[in-house]
Amino acid sequence: MGLFFVKRLFALLATLAVASCLIFAVLELLPGNVAQVILGDSATAESIAALEQRLGLHRPALARYVDWMAGWLQGRSAVSPSYDTPTATLIAERLQVTVPLALMAMALTVVLALALGVYAASQHRRWGDVGVMALSQIGLAVPSFWFAILLILVFAVKLQWVAAGGFPGWSETDGGGLAAGLQALVLPAVALAVVQASVLARWTRSAVLEVMRDDFVRTARAKGLSRRATLWRHVLRNAMIPVLTVMGLQFAFLLSGTVVIENVFVLPGLGRLVFQAVANRDLLVVRDVVLLLVAMVLVVNFVVDLLCAVADPRLLAGRA
Amino acid sequence: MLAALLLAAAALSLVWQPWPPADIDIAARLQPPSASHWLGTDSLGRDIASQLLVGAQTSIAVGVLAVAIGLGAGVALGLVAAARGGWADEWLMRVADVGFAFPALLSAVLLGAVYGPGIATGVVAIGLFNVPVFARTTRAAALGVWSREYVLAARAAGLGPWRITLDHVLPNVASVLIVQATVQFSTAIIAEAALGYLGLGAQPPRPSWGRMLSEAQAQMFQAPWLAVYPGTAIALAVLGLNLLGDGLRDLLDPRLAHSR
């Protein structure tokens, strides 16, 4: 297990390093430079020169890259030209919305997908299976942001049960609170979860059907274990390995989905931050937020790999 | 049928639209469906039906180009990885892992911030994400072909790895790639719509289903029906392509063919 952990950790760090180089290189391949893009076509030569000086653009690219990475490791970041605030401060504020939203969406996804996938597998070749598969096909086809707009139409415009968007904050002194904050994230989490659950339910169904064909399942039933007990005590545990792997892959899509969903519901999260940064041509914020989101994807997949290895030690033998 | 409907709509829009999609008519803004404007008009009086038809062109163009980028680069990488094996396989798959860390939307955000929004940015971003998808799919399928007896016989007969790849491996993985291509096409349509919604896709006056949804959201209280049409168009297009992919998989999978 130790060797497996070290190898996966090395792969994570190497991939992250390459990803950071790619992000940095994209900014280096600009027509013009970062200062010109940030200030726009109407900027004077003096203002461009001042911003170039402030951003250290006269220094070699390698030195600026090393400084950027060292800053991340030491907890210091560049100051955003449009917000006049360190990007780390901006990101830390926005994570307070994005992380709870992503966790709620993932939790809802897992509950929905497991329930529907196991049910569909237990109803294989019957109407229950057909119904779940039809629903998942529709769920796959519906864009999450359109589903979010429809949710707003129904629950905010027609029924007026919730606000159409916005986030009151986690602090009651600011007029928010835990309950109000969670309520504001329910519709966005549902919009994100439905699409992800459609994908995961199909994988869960396939994995459960695959395991149900194994001999040990037949043995368990022959020994008198009920169908339900066999399903939950033996089948599901063994089917979770491929499902866990897909969950890790789906997290990347869920994170990119939050970028759109936060804009639909006007939530002050990372997605809205990067969207506003693009509109303001604030490349420093875009650079740091994209790197953070990529890092989150890689870390989640690393954790999923470890969980899979813990759940199925045969994976460790294969890697050793 | 749904996929054919998408193609038919795009083809029809090349020669005919009920109204010019970019024509602004403020006097006719936010009209509900009528005999003259079958699906109504938007906040600038533009005909919704015309925008939907021409928007299909954008979706198909982005889908085709993005899948072509993924197929071209991804299949080549996958075939090389399977043929060479060893360190080449290991390095190419690590490159694919880096690609998977950049979902299409994040890449489009980065490229849009640097080079400005537009169809080209979206095509490149979605296409780049397709490369590791096709690379891994091709490699997995190709490795299965490389272990077949007829490939071993070809090697024994003295054929080189590249000749074997072109003559035997590529034709036998084509069916898997066709199915994957339909899946990625549908994914590209959703990604293009998401970029359009964020304003990073096709720019005005070119219609885009995603941007239509963004504009519809701003008019949600006055004209809630505006949000239904572009979303339905996206959902039907994606559903059609997914069902086409499922059908092709059933048709082309040799294991399922034998069971028929």
Interface residues (C-beta under 8 A of the other chain):
Chain A: A11 A14 T15 V18 A19 L22 I23 V26 L27 L29 L30 P31 V37 Q137 I138 L140 A141 V142 P143 F145 W146 I149 L150 I152 L153 V157 A164 L249 A252 F253 L255 S256 G257 V259 V260 N263 V264 V274 F275 A277 V278 A279 R281 D282 L283 V286 R287 V290 L293 V294 V297 L298
Chain B: R94 D97 V98 F100 A101 F102 P103 A104 L105 L106 V109 L110 L111 G112 A113 V114 Y115 P117 S186 I190 A193 A194 Y197 L198 G199 L200 L213 A216 Q217 M220 F221 P224 A227 P230 G231 I234 A235 L236 V238 L239 N242 L243
